[in-house]
């Protein structure tokens, strides 16, 4: 036959889309064209595919006087990257009659090297999930991507090492009498929900009990947190320890996180089984932090989805990058608008911000003199706007620790002990929100309507809260965040109702000098 059709797929932003690969052969002088809005990487597949076919024992398309037309449908969707190499090669061999197989119910993904081997590609997990959703029975991916794809149940995953290997397998399926060369499907990848090691344990951090308590509350309720204090007091160590007190990710969240990092090309290994932590440098650009570009790509706020965004030297970041955090901190998504349209990237993360009181780090210190001018100090503090202050639930001062405390041999709670309390508090929240119509994972996800419906305050607690809010001049947003924080503190205590002590502790985490 001179025509063949097989199926492939690609990711567009963070979503997957099926691409039909059609090949038509006709008589005439040699020509090899790819149509369907291909980018440079797709156009270059002509040379990769031709060489791979030749080095796999077949006659190269370039050695024949024929016109080869490869169509990637739908034609109005931009096609990017080398992911279609395998599908193009198979469709060509089928159209030329050099191979016979049934392509129905199968999706083929992979980049070909010149010798016919398959190279690892990005975005395999969301593509596999998409194929399963559409009812495809089998998916063929590079061997290095097989374990990642095998996270998805309900579809057979085959890890392919070379073009020659997949052809032998497909022909085995087409001819039952031809045995011995069929590949076995990849076994389902099991998720190990266990932290292997702790980079920083809570027991490694001497002193700073208030900061540790604040981190525990933030982990239990998914609250944003900011730490401020002079250099060298342990802010970075505290942020690193925070990751390990978070509960393990559910299987669905593991799939979501792994899919994002797979598409972005930042996935190391087969999956991300632990909450991701992203810590961009303060010189990072606005686009790298929030996402964007001519063709919008996810930024650090999306790569931190279901994990932690740690911004050290918070006030040193670009002002517009800091202000751009307003939307993800409130709505849990990041909207990126370009001429081609608007896209929303998921951004459900816990913010941990760390900052010095001034550029030199010694403003207000009794031990060292601050060398910053008043103008420099004001410019530095003005970087953090009122709306951003409002959206951070917990503000912690991390003061200097005496050398005696650092050298003392004292028994300090371990990460495991803190983590168990956090998990217990999360279980209480899961039970509370189980029957709620809107998906709510933690107390921090509650909106004003949810608070009115799900959180009851008695008259004495309400009076204490209102008096404190009036004294601090809290905005409506900050007022509701105090209630959500108090609910988390009560959950850690195992209390059914919010008490006065819970509200008072939540109030103390509001910034004193910068209160709204």
MARTI-665712 format. One record per residue (C-alpha): chain; x, y, z. Coordinates in Angstrom, 2 decimals. Each point is the difference from the previous one (the first is absolute). Layout:
N
[pt 'A' [X Y Z]];
...
//
This chain:
516
[pt 'A' [0.00 0.00 0.00]];
[pt 'A' [1.08 3.61 -0.45]];
[pt 'A' [-1.88 1.49 2.94]];
[pt 'A' [0.15 -0.67 3.75]];
[pt 'A' [-1.30 1.61 3.17]];
[pt 'A' [1.21 -0.38 3.58]];
[pt 'A' [-0.61 1.95 3.20]];
[pt 'A' [2.28 2.11 2.13]];
[pt 'A' [-0.49 2.86 2.47]];
[pt 'A' [1.58 3.14 1.36]];
[pt 'A' [-0.38 2.33 2.95]];
[pt 'A' [-1.26 3.53 -0.56]];
[pt 'A' [0.76 2.04 3.11]];
[pt 'A' [-0.93 -2.53 2.72]];
[pt 'A' [-2.71 -1.82 -1.95]];
[pt 'A' [0.33 -2.94 -2.40]];
[pt 'A' [-1.37 -0.31 -3.51]];
[pt 'A' [-0.17 -2.93 -2.41]];
[pt 'A' [1.79 0.52 -3.33]];
[pt 'A' [-0.77 -2.16 -3.02]];
[pt 'A' [3.09 -0.74 -2.11]];
[pt 'A' [-0.81 -0.73 -3.64]];
[pt 'A' [2.52 -0.96 -2.68]];
[pt 'A' [-0.70 -0.05 -3.73]];
[pt 'A' [2.42 -1.30 -2.64]];
[pt 'A' [-0.29 0.94 -3.68]];
[pt 'A' [2.14 -0.39 -3.12]];
[pt 'A' [2.37 2.73 -1.10]];
[pt 'A' [3.34 1.53 0.82]];
[pt 'A' [1.08 -0.38 3.61]];
[pt 'A' [-1.61 2.42 2.44]];
[pt 'A' [-0.66 -0.28 3.73]];
[pt 'A' [-2.32 2.59 1.51]];
[pt 'A' [-1.68 0.37 3.40]];
[pt 'A' [-3.21 2.06 0.20]];
[pt 'A' [-2.27 0.98 2.87]];
[pt 'A' [1.71 3.04 1.61]];
[pt 'A' [3.27 -1.77 0.93]];
[pt 'A' [2.72 1.89 1.84]];
[pt 'A' [3.70 -0.36 -0.80]];
[pt 'A' [0.35 -3.06 2.23]];
[pt 'A' [-2.81 -1.79 -1.83]];
[pt 'A' [1.29 0.96 -3.46]];
[pt 'A' [3.42 -1.43 0.86]];
[pt 'A' [-1.67 -3.34 0.71]];
[pt 'A' [0.32 -0.69 -3.73]];
[pt 'A' [3.75 -0.54 0.36]];
[pt 'A' [-0.22 -1.83 3.34]];
[pt 'A' [-2.71 -2.36 -1.27]];
[pt 'A' [1.77 -0.69 -3.30]];
[pt 'A' [3.28 -0.87 1.75]];
[pt 'A' [-1.75 -2.09 2.68]];
[pt 'A' [-1.87 -2.01 -2.64]];
[pt 'A' [3.21 -0.62 -1.99]];
[pt 'A' [1.96 -1.07 3.10]];
[pt 'A' [-2.80 -2.34 1.09]];
[pt 'A' [0.43 -2.17 -3.12]];
[pt 'A' [-2.43 1.64 -2.42]];
[pt 'A' [0.51 2.07 -3.13]];
[pt 'A' [0.21 3.72 0.77]];
[pt 'A' [-2.86 2.18 -1.29]];
[pt 'A' [2.67 2.23 -1.57]];
[pt 'A' [1.18 -2.84 -2.24]];
[pt 'A' [-3.35 -0.30 -1.78]];
[pt 'A' [-1.52 2.13 -2.73]];
[pt 'A' [-3.25 0.78 1.73]];
[pt 'A' [-1.83 2.87 1.58]];
[pt 'A' [-0.52 -0.47 3.75]];
[pt 'A' [-2.63 2.19 1.65]];
[pt 'A' [-0.37 -0.12 3.78]];
[pt 'A' [-3.10 1.69 1.40]];
[pt 'A' [-0.41 0.76 3.71]];
[pt 'A' [-3.66 0.58 0.79]];
[pt 'A' [-1.76 2.10 1.12]];
[pt 'A' [1.78 2.39 -2.35]];
[pt 'A' [-0.80 3.18 1.94]];
[pt 'A' [1.88 -1.07 3.17]];
[pt 'A' [3.69 0.84 0.32]];
[pt 'A' [2.13 -3.16 0.16]];
[pt 'A' [3.19 0.20 2.05]];
[pt 'A' [3.00 -2.18 0.72]];
[pt 'A' [1.26 -3.43 -1.03]];
[pt 'A' [-2.77 -1.99 1.71]];
[pt 'A' [-1.55 -1.05 -3.36]];
[pt 'A' [3.15 -1.71 -1.39]];
[pt 'A' [-1.09 -3.52 0.90]];
[pt 'A' [-3.53 0.42 -1.36]];
[pt 'A' [1.30 1.50 -3.28]];
[pt 'A' [2.47 -2.85 -0.50]];
[pt 'A' [-2.62 -2.68 0.67]];
[pt 'A' [-2.58 1.67 -2.24]];
[pt 'A' [2.56 0.25 -2.83]];
[pt 'A' [1.01 -3.67 0.28]];
[pt 'A' [-3.65 -1.05 0.02]];
[pt 'A' [-0.83 2.21 -3.01]];
[pt 'A' [2.98 -1.35 -1.95]];
[pt 'A' [-1.00 -3.59 0.71]];
[pt 'A' [3.25 -0.81 1.85]];
[pt 'A' [-1.92 -0.73 3.20]];
[pt 'A' [-3.52 -1.19 0.73]];
[pt 'A' [-1.74 0.61 3.32]];
[pt 'A' [-3.29 1.22 1.41]];
[pt 'A' [0.36 3.54 1.40]];
[pt 'A' [-3.50 0.24 1.47]];
[pt 'A' [-0.17 0.53 3.75]];
[pt 'A' [3.70 0.86 0.19]];
[pt 'A' [1.87 3.26 0.60]];
[pt 'A' [3.68 0.39 -0.92]];
[pt 'A' [2.32 2.56 1.65]];
[pt 'A' [3.72 0.42 -0.28]];
[pt 'A' [3.01 1.80 -1.44]];
[pt 'A' [2.22 -2.06 -2.30]];
[pt 'A' [3.77 0.18 -0.06]];
[pt 'A' [1.76 -0.53 -3.32]];
[pt 'A' [0.75 -3.64 0.82]];
[pt 'A' [-3.67 -0.78 0.73]];
[pt 'A' [0.17 0.14 3.80]];
[pt 'A' [-2.68 1.89 1.98]];
[pt 'A' [0.86 2.92 2.24]];
[pt 'A' [-1.83 1.19 3.13]];
[pt 'A' [-2.72 2.63 -0.56]];
[pt 'A' [-1.95 2.44 2.18]];
[pt 'A' [-3.68 -0.10 0.91]];
[pt 'A' [-0.52 -3.77 -0.07]];
[pt 'A' [-2.20 -0.20 3.12]];
[pt 'A' [-2.74 2.45 -1.12]];
[pt 'A' [0.10 -1.54 -3.49]];
[pt 'A' [-0.52 -3.48 1.44]];
[pt 'A' [-2.85 1.20 2.19]];
[pt 'A' [-1.55 1.67 -3.05]];
[pt 'A' [0.33 -3.20 -2.07]];
[pt 'A' [-1.65 -2.06 2.73]];
[pt 'A' [-2.84 2.53 0.25]];
[pt 'A' [-0.65 -0.25 -3.76]];
[pt 'A' [-0.15 -3.79 0.14]];
[pt 'A' [3.33 -0.93 -1.62]];
[pt 'A' [1.07 -3.50 1.01]];
[pt 'A' [3.77 0.33 -0.44]];
[pt 'A' [2.63 2.74 0.11]];
[pt 'A' [3.59 -0.32 -1.22]];
[pt 'A' [2.60 2.27 1.59]];
[pt 'A' [3.81 0.07 0.27]];
[pt 'A' [1.27 -2.57 2.51]];
[pt 'A' [1.29 2.79 2.27]];
[pt 'A' [-3.55 1.37 0.30]];
[pt 'A' [-1.74 -3.35 0.58]];
[pt 'A' [-0.13 0.09 3.81]];
[pt 'A' [-1.34 3.54 -0.07]];
[pt 'A' [-2.77 -1.00 -2.43]];
[pt 'A' [-0.78 -3.13 2.04]];
[pt 'A' [-1.29 2.15 2.85]];
[pt 'A' [-3.27 0.05 -1.97]];
[pt 'A' [-2.25 -3.03 0.30]];
[pt 'A' [-2.38 -1.25 -2.68]];
[pt 'A' [2.37 0.15 -2.98]];
[pt 'A' [2.87 -2.28 -1.07]];
[pt 'A' [3.35 1.80 0.02]];
[pt 'A' [2.86 -1.25 -2.15]];
[pt 'A' [3.52 1.31 0.47]];
[pt 'A' [1.74 0.07 -3.39]];
[pt 'A' [3.77 0.03 -0.46]];
[pt 'A' [0.20 0.18 -3.78]];
[pt 'A' [-1.98 0.22 -3.23]];
[pt 'A' [1.04 -3.55 -0.86]];
[pt 'A' [-1.33 -1.31 3.32]];
[pt 'A' [-3.44 1.58 -0.33]];
[pt 'A' [-0.38 -1.22 -3.59]];
[pt 'A' [0.76 -3.56 1.08]];
[pt 'A' [-2.58 0.31 2.79]];
[pt 'A' [-2.71 1.49 -2.22]];
[pt 'A' [0.52 -2.65 -2.68]];
[pt 'A' [-0.17 -2.70 2.67]];
[pt 'A' [-3.43 1.29 0.99]];
[pt 'A' [-1.08 0.09 -3.65]];
[pt 'A' [1.22 -3.57 -0.69]];
[pt 'A' [-0.82 -2.36 2.90]];
[pt 'A' [2.22 -2.74 -1.42]];
[pt 'A' [3.04 2.28 0.17]];
[pt 'A' [1.04 -0.37 3.65]];
[pt 'A' [2.92 0.83 2.25]];
[pt 'A' [0.52 3.71 -0.70]];
[pt 'A' [-2.99 1.58 1.74]];
[pt 'A' [0.65 2.52 2.80]];
[pt 'A' [-1.60 -0.38 3.41]];
[pt 'A' [-1.97 2.99 1.31]];
[pt 'A' [1.58 2.07 2.75]];
[pt 'A' [-1.09 -0.97 3.52]];
[pt 'A' [-1.97 2.63 1.91]];
[pt 'A' [2.29 2.41 1.82]];
[pt 'A' [-0.56 -0.05 3.75]];
[pt 'A' [0.24 3.23 1.96]];
[pt 'A' [2.20 -0.01 3.09]];
[pt 'A' [-1.61 2.50 2.37]];
[pt 'A' [2.92 0.17 2.36]];
[pt 'A' [2.64 2.63 0.54]];
[pt 'A' [3.39 -1.60 -0.49]];
[pt 'A' [2.05 2.58 1.89]];
[pt 'A' [-0.25 3.47 1.51]];
[pt 'A' [2.33 2.68 -1.28]];
[pt 'A' [-0.68 1.97 3.18]];
[pt 'A' [-1.74 -1.50 3.05]];
[pt 'A' [-1.83 2.17 2.52]];
[pt 'A' [2.34 -1.38 2.64]];
[pt 'A' [2.90 1.62 -1.89]];
[pt 'A' [-1.38 3.47 0.70]];
[pt 'A' [0.88 1.35 3.45]];
[pt 'A' [-2.40 2.53 1.50]];
[pt 'A' [-2.52 1.84 -2.23]];
[pt 'A' [-2.94 -1.74 1.68]];
[pt 'A' [-2.45 2.69 -1.12]];
[pt 'A' [1.06 -0.42 -3.61]];
[pt 'A' [-0.31 -3.79 0.25]];
[pt 'A' [-3.49 0.37 1.42]];
[pt 'A' [-0.94 2.34 -2.85]];
[pt 'A' [1.30 -2.47 -2.59]];
[pt 'A' [-2.00 -2.80 1.58]];
[pt 'A' [-3.19 2.06 -0.21]];
[pt 'A' [0.76 0.99 -3.59]];
[pt 'A' [0.50 -3.65 -0.99]];
[pt 'A' [-3.16 -1.13 1.78]];
[pt 'A' [-2.26 2.53 -1.71]];
[pt 'A' [1.85 0.80 -3.25]];
[pt 'A' [0.62 3.59 1.11]];
[pt 'A' [2.50 2.41 -1.53]];
[pt 'A' [2.83 1.06 2.24]];
[pt 'A' [2.66 2.73 0.08]];
[pt 'A' [3.11 0.04 2.19]];
[pt 'A' [2.03 3.11 0.67]];
[pt 'A' [3.14 0.54 2.01]];
[pt 'A' [3.74 0.71 -0.27]];
[pt 'A' [2.28 -2.18 -2.15]];
[pt 'A' [1.12 -3.37 1.32]];
[pt 'A' [-2.87 -0.65 2.41]];
[pt 'A' [-1.25 -3.17 -1.68]];
[pt 'A' [-2.74 1.19 -2.38]];
[pt 'A' [1.26 -2.16 -2.88]];
[pt 'A' [0.44 -3.04 2.26]];
[pt 'A' [-3.57 0.40 1.25]];
[pt 'A' [-1.31 0.17 -3.57]];
[pt 'A' [1.89 -3.16 -0.96]];
[pt 'A' [-1.33 -1.84 3.06]];
[pt 'A' [-3.57 1.09 -0.82]];
[pt 'A' [-0.24 -2.27 -3.05]];
[pt 'A' [0.37 -3.14 2.09]];
[pt 'A' [-2.83 0.76 2.41]];
[pt 'A' [-2.52 0.17 -2.84]];
[pt 'A' [-2.32 -3.02 -0.40]];
[pt 'A' [0.70 -2.37 -2.92]];
[pt 'A' [-1.68 0.82 -3.29]];
[pt 'A' [-3.05 -1.99 -1.03]];
[pt 'A' [0.28 -2.07 -3.18]];
[pt 'A' [-2.02 2.54 -2.01]];
[pt 'A' [2.23 2.83 1.20]];
[pt 'A' [3.10 -2.03 -0.90]];
[pt 'A' [-1.39 -0.33 -3.52]];
[pt 'A' [-0.75 3.75 -0.20]];
[pt 'A' [3.44 1.02 1.23]];
[pt 'A' [1.85 -2.55 -2.12]];
[pt 'A' [-1.96 1.03 -3.10]];
[pt 'A' [0.93 3.68 0.43]];
[pt 'A' [3.70 -0.76 0.45]];
[pt 'A' [-0.06 -2.53 -2.84]];
[pt 'A' [-1.35 2.61 -2.42]];
[pt 'A' [2.42 2.65 1.27]];
[pt 'A' [2.97 -2.35 -0.36]];
[pt 'A' [0.98 0.29 3.67]];
[pt 'A' [-0.97 -3.54 1.02]];
[pt 'A' [2.89 -1.99 1.47]];
[pt 'A' [-0.72 -3.71 0.12]];
[pt 'A' [-3.39 -1.59 -0.59]];
[pt 'A' [-2.20 2.11 2.29]];
[pt 'A' [-0.18 2.64 2.72]];
[pt 'A' [-1.33 -1.84 3.04]];
[pt 'A' [0.84 2.79 2.48]];
[pt 'A' [-1.32 3.57 0.10]];
[pt 'A' [2.23 2.01 -2.38]];
[pt 'A' [2.01 2.92 1.33]];
[pt 'A' [1.02 2.80 -2.36]];
[pt 'A' [2.45 2.65 1.12]];
[pt 'A' [0.75 2.45 -2.84]];
[pt 'A' [2.80 2.53 0.54]];
[pt 'A' [-1.07 3.56 0.75]];
[pt 'A' [1.43 1.07 -3.37]];
[pt 'A' [-2.51 -2.25 -1.81]];
[pt 'A' [-2.02 1.82 -2.65]];
[pt 'A' [-3.69 0.75 0.22]];
[pt 'A' [-0.81 -2.52 -2.77]];
[pt 'A' [2.05 -2.81 1.56]];
[pt 'A' [-1.86 0.47 3.29]];
[pt 'A' [-3.62 0.32 -1.16]];
[pt 'A' [0.21 -1.54 -3.48]];
[pt 'A' [-0.48 1.44 -3.47]];
[pt 'A' [1.89 0.40 -3.24]];
[pt 'A' [-1.23 0.23 -3.60]];
[pt 'A' [-1.37 -3.50 0.43]];
[pt 'A' [-0.92 0.07 3.72]];
[pt 'A' [1.97 -2.42 2.15]];
[pt 'A' [-0.46 -0.71 3.72]];
[pt 'A' [2.16 1.91 2.45]];
[pt 'A' [1.29 -0.78 3.48]];
[pt 'A' [-3.42 0.58 1.60]];
[pt 'A' [-1.40 -2.87 -2.11]];
[pt 'A' [3.02 -2.26 0.48]];
[pt 'A' [-0.64 0.41 3.76]];
[pt 'A' [-3.60 -1.30 -0.39]];
[pt 'A' [-0.97 -2.15 3.04]];
[pt 'A' [3.34 0.91 1.55]];
[pt 'A' [2.07 2.94 1.20]];
[pt 'A' [1.14 3.22 -1.62]];
[pt 'A' [2.95 1.22 2.06]];
[pt 'A' [0.99 3.56 -0.78]];
[pt 'A' [3.18 0.86 1.88]];
[pt 'A' [0.95 3.70 0.12]];
[pt 'A' [-3.68 0.68 -0.74]];
[pt 'A' [0.31 3.79 -0.08]];
[pt 'A' [2.82 -0.22 -2.56]];
[pt 'A' [-2.31 -1.44 -2.67]];
[pt 'A' [-1.29 2.25 -2.74]];
[pt 'A' [-2.97 2.05 1.24]];
[pt 'A' [-2.38 -1.10 -2.75]];
[pt 'A' [0.98 -3.66 0.53]];
[pt 'A' [-0.93 0.28 3.69]];
[pt 'A' [-3.30 1.72 -0.80]];
[pt 'A' [-0.78 -2.66 -2.63]];
[pt 'A' [-0.26 -2.50 2.87]];
[pt 'A' [-3.30 1.57 1.04]];
[pt 'A' [-2.08 -2.16 -2.33]];
[pt 'A' [1.53 -3.43 0.75]];
[pt 'A' [0.04 0.70 3.75]];
[pt 'A' [-3.72 0.80 -0.10]];
[pt 'A' [-1.46 -1.98 -2.93]];
[pt 'A' [2.50 -2.91 -0.16]];
[pt 'A' [0.49 0.52 -3.74]];
[pt 'A' [2.31 2.16 -2.12]];
[pt 'A' [-1.57 1.73 -3.01]];
[pt 'A' [2.32 0.83 -2.89]];
[pt 'A' [-1.43 2.20 -2.76]];
[pt 'A' [1.58 0.31 -3.42]];
[pt 'A' [-1.18 1.07 -3.46]];
[pt 'A' [-0.87 -3.62 -0.81]];
[pt 'A' [-2.25 -0.28 3.03]];
[pt 'A' [-0.06 -0.53 3.76]];
[pt 'A' [1.05 -3.15 1.81]];
[pt 'A' [-0.33 -0.92 3.66]];
[pt 'A' [2.75 -2.09 1.59]];
[pt 'A' [-0.65 -1.77 3.33]];
[pt 'A' [1.89 1.58 2.91]];
[pt 'A' [-1.14 -1.56 3.29]];
[pt 'A' [3.14 0.41 2.08]];
[pt 'A' [1.11 1.08 3.46]];
[pt 'A' [2.10 3.15 -0.09]];
[pt 'A' [2.98 0.23 2.33]];
[pt 'A' [1.61 3.41 -0.20]];
[pt 'A' [3.20 0.89 1.82]];
[pt 'A' [1.42 3.50 0.24]];
[pt 'A' [2.40 2.18 1.92]];
[pt 'A' [-1.30 3.14 1.75]];
[pt 'A' [2.05 2.15 -2.39]];
[pt 'A' [2.57 -0.44 -2.81]];
[pt 'A' [2.93 -0.23 2.43]];
[pt 'A' [-2.03 -2.18 2.35]];
[pt 'A' [0.60 1.88 3.25]];
[pt 'A' [-2.86 2.48 0.26]];
[pt 'A' [-1.25 0.06 3.60]];
[pt 'A' [2.89 -2.14 1.23]];
[pt 'A' [1.57 0.77 3.36]];
[pt 'A' [3.23 -1.77 -0.98]];
[pt 'A' [0.90 1.56 -3.36]];
[pt 'A' [-0.70 3.38 -1.53]];
[pt 'A' [-2.17 0.25 -3.11]];
[pt 'A' [1.82 1.73 -2.85]];
[pt 'A' [-3.05 0.47 -2.25]];
[pt 'A' [-1.15 3.52 -0.78]];
[pt 'A' [-3.64 0.94 0.77]];
[pt 'A' [-0.81 0.11 -3.72]];
[pt 'A' [1.52 -3.45 -0.58]];
[pt 'A' [-1.87 -1.40 2.99]];
[pt 'A' [-3.33 1.44 -1.15]];
[pt 'A' [0.49 -1.24 -3.56]];
[pt 'A' [0.79 -3.47 1.37]];
[pt 'A' [-3.05 -0.16 2.27]];
[pt 'A' [-2.30 1.41 -2.69]];
[pt 'A' [0.73 -3.04 -2.16]];
[pt 'A' [-2.50 -1.94 2.13]];
[pt 'A' [-3.40 1.55 -0.71]];
[pt 'A' [-3.03 -0.06 2.29]];
[pt 'A' [-1.92 -2.52 -2.14]];
[pt 'A' [2.93 -2.43 0.21]];
[pt 'A' [0.26 0.49 3.76]];
[pt 'A' [-3.72 -0.78 0.26]];
[pt 'A' [0.39 -3.27 -1.91]];
[pt 'A' [2.72 -1.39 2.28]];
[pt 'A' [-1.64 -1.65 3.01]];
[pt 'A' [3.01 -0.34 2.30]];
[pt 'A' [2.75 2.56 0.58]];
[pt 'A' [2.86 -1.30 2.14]];
[pt 'A' [2.95 1.82 1.45]];
[pt 'A' [3.11 -2.18 0.00]];
[pt 'A' [2.38 1.72 2.44]];
[pt 'A' [3.64 -0.72 0.74]];
[pt 'A' [0.65 -3.00 2.25]];
[pt 'A' [2.61 0.18 2.75]];
[pt 'A' [3.13 -2.06 -0.37]];
[pt 'A' [-0.86 -1.76 3.25]];
[pt 'A' [-3.23 -1.27 -1.54]];
[pt 'A' [1.80 -1.16 -3.13]];
[pt 'A' [2.57 -1.98 2.00]];
[pt 'A' [-2.44 -1.42 2.58]];
[pt 'A' [-0.85 -3.71 -0.12]];
[pt 'A' [-3.79 -0.01 0.28]];
[pt 'A' [-2.68 -2.42 -1.11]];
[pt 'A' [-1.83 1.48 -3.01]];
[pt 'A' [-3.09 -1.34 -1.74]];
[pt 'A' [0.71 -1.83 -3.23]];
[pt 'A' [-1.59 0.55 -3.40]];
[pt 'A' [-1.90 -3.29 0.30]];
[pt 'A' [-1.73 1.10 3.20]];
[pt 'A' [-1.10 3.32 -1.49]];
[pt 'A' [-1.09 -1.69 -3.22]];
[pt 'A' [-2.32 -2.38 1.84]];
[pt 'A' [-1.85 2.93 1.58]];
[pt 'A' [-0.29 1.68 -3.39]];
[pt 'A' [-1.41 -3.17 -1.58]];
[pt 'A' [-2.54 -0.35 2.81]];
[pt 'A' [-1.14 3.63 -0.47]];
[pt 'A' [-0.32 -0.56 -3.77]];
[pt 'A' [-2.16 -3.09 0.64]];
[pt 'A' [-2.32 2.11 2.15]];
[pt 'A' [-0.34 2.53 -2.83]];
[pt 'A' [-0.58 -2.73 -2.59]];
[pt 'A' [-2.85 -1.37 2.09]];
[pt 'A' [-1.48 3.49 0.45]];
[pt 'A' [0.07 0.85 -3.72]];
[pt 'A' [-0.86 -3.46 -1.36]];
[pt 'A' [-3.65 0.79 -0.72]];
[pt 'A' [0.57 3.56 -1.16]];
[pt 'A' [-1.03 0.69 -3.61]];
[pt 'A' [3.13 1.98 -0.83]];
[pt 'A' [3.37 -1.75 0.19]];
[pt 'A' [1.78 1.15 3.15]];
[pt 'A' [3.26 -1.62 1.05]];
[pt 'A' [1.04 2.14 2.96]];
[pt 'A' [-1.28 2.86 2.13]];
[pt 'A' [1.92 2.49 -2.14]];
[pt 'A' [-2.30 -0.85 -2.96]];
[pt 'A' [-3.11 1.32 1.77]];
[pt 'A' [-1.67 3.11 -1.41]];
[pt 'A' [-2.27 2.45 1.85]];
[pt 'A' [-3.14 -2.06 -0.72]];
[pt 'A' [1.69 -3.21 1.17]];
[pt 'A' [1.13 1.68 3.22]];
[pt 'A' [-3.54 1.14 0.79]];
[pt 'A' [-1.34 -3.49 -0.66]];
[pt 'A' [2.70 -2.23 1.49]];
[pt 'A' [1.63 1.98 2.82]];
[pt 'A' [-2.08 1.02 3.01]];
[pt 'A' [1.31 2.48 2.58]];
[pt 'A' [-1.69 0.58 3.35]];
[pt 'A' [-0.70 3.52 1.26]];
[pt 'A' [3.06 0.25 2.24]];
[pt 'A' [2.38 -1.13 -2.75]];
[pt 'A' [-1.65 2.34 -2.52]];
[pt 'A' [0.36 2.91 2.42]];
[pt 'A' [3.71 -0.73 0.51]];
[pt 'A' [0.56 -0.35 -3.74]];
[pt 'A' [-1.80 3.24 -0.85]];
[pt 'A' [1.83 1.97 2.69]];
[pt 'A' [3.38 -1.25 -1.22]];
[pt 'A' [-0.88 0.65 -3.64]];
[pt 'A' [-1.08 3.54 0.85]];
[pt 'A' [3.20 0.68 1.92]];
[pt 'A' [2.23 -1.32 -2.81]];
[pt 'A' [-2.09 1.54 -2.76]];
[pt 'A' [-0.40 -3.30 -1.88]];
[pt 'A' [-1.55 0.01 -3.44]];
[pt 'A' [-2.92 -2.29 -0.80]];
[pt 'A' [2.35 -2.46 -1.69]];
[pt 'A' [2.39 -0.06 2.96]];
[pt 'A' [-2.97 -0.40 2.38]];
[pt 'A' [-1.15 -3.16 -1.79]];
[pt 'A' [3.55 -1.33 -0.13]];
[pt 'A' [0.27 0.34 3.77]];
[pt 'A' [-3.15 -2.13 0.35]];
[pt 'A' [1.39 -2.68 -2.32]];
[pt 'A' [3.29 0.01 1.90]];
[pt 'A' [-1.82 -0.32 3.33]];
[pt 'A' [-1.92 -2.98 -1.41]];
[pt 'A' [3.29 -1.71 -0.88]];
[pt 'A' [1.43 0.66 3.47]];
[pt 'A' [-3.15 -1.54 1.50]];
[pt 'A' [0.40 -3.04 -2.28]];
[pt 'A' [3.56 -0.49 1.24]];
[pt 'A' [-1.36 0.08 3.55]];
[pt 'A' [-2.75 -2.45 -0.93]];
[pt 'A' [-2.67 2.52 1.02]];
[pt 'A' [-3.42 -0.09 -1.67]];
[pt 'A' [-0.65 3.70 0.56]];
[pt 'A' [2.32 2.98 -0.36]];
[pt 'A' [0.96 1.35 3.41]];
[pt 'A' [1.18 3.40 1.12]];
[pt 'A' [3.59 -1.23 0.30]];
[pt 'A' [-0.07 -1.19 -3.63]];
[pt 'A' [-1.11 3.43 -1.23]];
[pt 'A' [2.59 1.81 2.12]];
[pt 'A' [2.79 -2.21 -1.34]];
[pt 'A' [-1.19 0.58 -3.58]];
[pt 'A' [-0.07 3.77 0.60]];
[pt 'A' [3.60 0.03 1.20]];
[pt 'A' [1.16 -1.25 -3.39]];
[pt 'A' [-1.22 3.17 -1.75]];
[pt 'A' [2.82 2.50 -0.76]];
[pt 'A' [0.14 2.71 2.65]];
[pt 'A' [1.72 2.83 -1.87]];
[pt 'A' [-1.60 -0.83 -3.36]];
[pt 'A' [-3.51 -0.90 1.18]];
[pt 'A' [-2.80 1.10 -2.27]];
//
